[in-house]
Amino acid sequence: MVEPTHKTCKCCLIEKPIDAFYKKQGVCRDCTREKHRVYARKHAEEIAARKKEWFSKNKESEIRRMKQWREDNKDARIEYAKKYAIENAEKEKQRRREYRARNRDALNARTKIWCQNNGEKRMEHRRRYGSARRIRAFSAGGFIDRSITLHGVLLRDNFTCHICNEPIPVDAPPRHRLSATIDHLFPVSFGGQHIWDNAAAAHFGCNSRMKTILQIP
């Protein structure tokens, strides 16, 4: 006996392929989902209360299950997040803008605590991206090498200041006159770029004294 490939939905009365129905049901998947949506809208408060009660009783097991699921689907979650961010760029910008406006004080307090506990990371971020902002301001379209780091420049220059030729101590506190900085040989304000050939290690005090004096390597 040949099994039928199509059948008529009892709800919408439209003939559809067999795979458009759940097993042993006369209502198609679309109609079933629509019924569920209608029920959810009508009983939203009841469903929310039931979910809250169930979660309170099974909180620990549910948290473990969600953590395990996130670990097992890490790559898929990252790909989905990237795709969603691209497809909803304007919507996400507006959402973040509204969130920052609502939680400005809490975000400022959290940022202040993070900066106090991550001084070196903060200084490295300012060195790397502060230069990038200056370059974009003075030379539109200038090339910015994101691989440049303070530690990398220090290793290449043997922890020696290129201005006074004295050693740079690694334990000097930030913004101390002997602390390490990246100096641009051709100043950014004159159109210099943030590239390895234009970066050199220098003391903070030496770099500050030079300011934007044009140097020819």
C-alpha positions in Angstrom: 0.0 0.0 0.0 1.4 3.4 -1.0 1.4 5.9 1.8 0.0 9.4 0.9 2.5 12.2 0.4 -0.1 15.0 1.2 -3.0 15.5 3.5 -5.4 18.3 4.4 -5.0 20.2 7.7 -8.1 20.1 9.9 -7.6 23.7 11.0 -6.7 25.7 7.9 -8.2 23.1 5.4 -5.2 23.4 3.1 -3.5 20.4 1.6 0.1 20.2 2.6 3.0 17.7 2.4 3.2 15.0 5.1 6.4 16.6 6.6 4.4 19.8 7.3 2.5 17.9 10.1 3.6 16.5 13.4 3.4 12.7 13.7 -0.1 11.3 13.9 -1.7 14.7 14.0 -4.3 16.2 11.6 -3.2 19.8 12.3 -0.2 21.2 10.4 2.8 22.6 12.2 2.0 26.2 11.3 -1.5 26.0 12.8 -0.2 24.2 15.9 2.4 27.0 16.5 -0.2 29.7 15.9 -2.5 28.0 18.5 0.4 28.0 21.0 1.2 31.7 20.3 -2.5 32.6 20.9 -2.6 30.6 24.1 0.6 32.2 25.3 -0.7 35.7 24.7 -4.0 35.0 26.5 -2.3 33.4 29.5 1.0 35.4 29.6 0.8 36.2 33.3 -0.2 32.6 34.3 2.6 31.1 32.2 5.2 33.6 33.7 4.1 32.8 37.2 4.3 29.0 36.5 7.8 29.3 35.0 9.0 31.4 38.0 7.7 28.9 40.4 9.2 26.0 38.5 12.6 27.8 38.3 12.6 28.5 42.0 12.2 24.8 42.7 14.8 23.7 40.2 17.2 26.6 40.3 20.4 24.8 40.9 19.8 22.0 38.3 18.6 24.6 35.7 21.7 26.7 36.2 23.9 23.7 35.7 22.0 22.7 32.6 22.3 26.2 31.1 26.0 26.4 31.9 26.6 23.0 30.3 24.5 24.0 27.2 26.5 27.2 26.8 29.8 25.3 27.0 28.6 22.6 24.5 27.3 25.2 22.0 30.0 27.9 22.4 30.9 28.1 18.7 27.3 28.2 17.6 26.5 30.9 20.1 29.4 33.1 18.9 28.3 32.7 15.3 24.7 33.5 16.1 25.8 36.6 18.1 27.9 37.8 15.2 25.1 37.3 12.6 22.6 39.0 14.9 24.9 42.0 15.5 25.4 42.4 11.7 21.7 42.1 10.9 20.5 44.3 13.7 23.4 46.9 13.9 21.2 50.0 14.3 18.9 48.3 16.7 21.8 47.2 18.9 23.4 50.6 18.9 20.1 52.1 20.0 19.6 49.4 22.7 23.2 50.0 24.1 22.7 53.8 24.0 19.4 53.5 26.0 21.0 51.0 28.5 24.0 53.4 29.1 21.6 56.3 29.7 19.5 54.3 32.2 22.5 52.8 34.1 25.1 55.6 33.7 26.0 55.8 37.5 26.3 52.0 37.9 28.5 51.7 34.7 30.7 54.6 35.8 31.2 53.0 39.2 32.0 49.6 37.7 34.4 51.1 35.2 36.2 53.0 38.0 36.6 49.7 40.0 37.9 47.9 36.9 40.5 50.6 36.2 41.7 50.5 39.8 42.2 46.7 39.6 43.6 46.6 36.1 46.0 49.5 35.9 48.4 47.9 33.4 45.6 46.7 31.1 44.1 50.2 31.1 47.4 51.9 30.3 48.1 49.4 27.5 44.6 50.0 26.1 45.2 53.8 26.2 48.6 53.5 24.5 47.3 51.3 21.7 43.9 52.9 21.0 44.7 56.4 22.0 47.4 56.5 19.3 44.9 55.1 16.8 42.4 57.9 17.7 45.1 60.6 17.3 46.2 59.1 13.9 42.6 59.1 12.6 42.3 62.8 13.7 45.5 64.1 12.1 45.8 61.8 9.1 42.6 60.5 7.7 42.9 57.0 6.3 46.3 56.5 7.9 47.4 52.9 8.5 47.3 51.6 12.1 49.2 48.4 13.0 47.1 46.8 15.8 49.9 44.3 16.5 52.1 47.0 18.2 52.2 46.7 22.0 54.4 48.4 24.6 55.9 45.2 25.7 56.8 44.3 22.1 58.5 47.6 21.5 60.4 47.3 24.7 61.7 43.9 23.8 62.7 45.0 20.3 64.6 48.1 21.7 66.2 46.1 24.5 64.4 48.2 27.2 66.4 51.3 26.3 65.1 54.8 25.8 65.9 55.9 22.3 66.1 59.6 23.4 68.5 59.4 26.4 69.9 55.9 25.7 69.3 55.0 29.4 67.6 51.8 30.5 63.8 51.7 31.1 62.9 50.0 34.4 60.0 47.6 34.2 58.7 48.3 37.7 58.2 52.0 37.3 54.6 53.1 38.1 52.5 54.5 35.3 53.2 58.2 34.3 56.4 58.2 36.3 59.2 60.0 34.5 61.1 56.7 34.1 58.0 54.6 33.1 57.9 53.1 29.6 56.0 54.7 26.7 55.8 54.4 22.9 57.2 57.4 21.1 56.4 58.1 17.4 59.6 59.1 15.6 57.6 61.0 13.1 54.9 62.7 15.3 51.3 61.8 14.7 50.4 65.5 14.7 52.6 65.9 11.6 50.9 62.9 9.9 53.0 60.0 11.3 51.5 56.5 11.4 51.3 53.9 14.1 53.6 51.3 12.6 56.6 49.4 13.9 59.1 51.5 11.9 57.7 54.7 13.4 57.5 53.4 17.1 60.3 53.5 19.6 60.6 52.9 23.4 61.1 56.0 25.5 60.8 57.2 29.1 57.6 59.0 30.0 59.6 62.1 31.0 61.8 62.1 27.8 58.7 61.6 25.6 56.9 64.4 27.3 59.8 66.8 26.8 60.0 66.0 23.1 56.2 66.6 22.7 55.7 67.1 19.0 59.2 68.0 18.0 59.8 66.6 14.5 62.4 63.7 14.6 64.1 62.1 11.6 65.1 58.6 12.4 
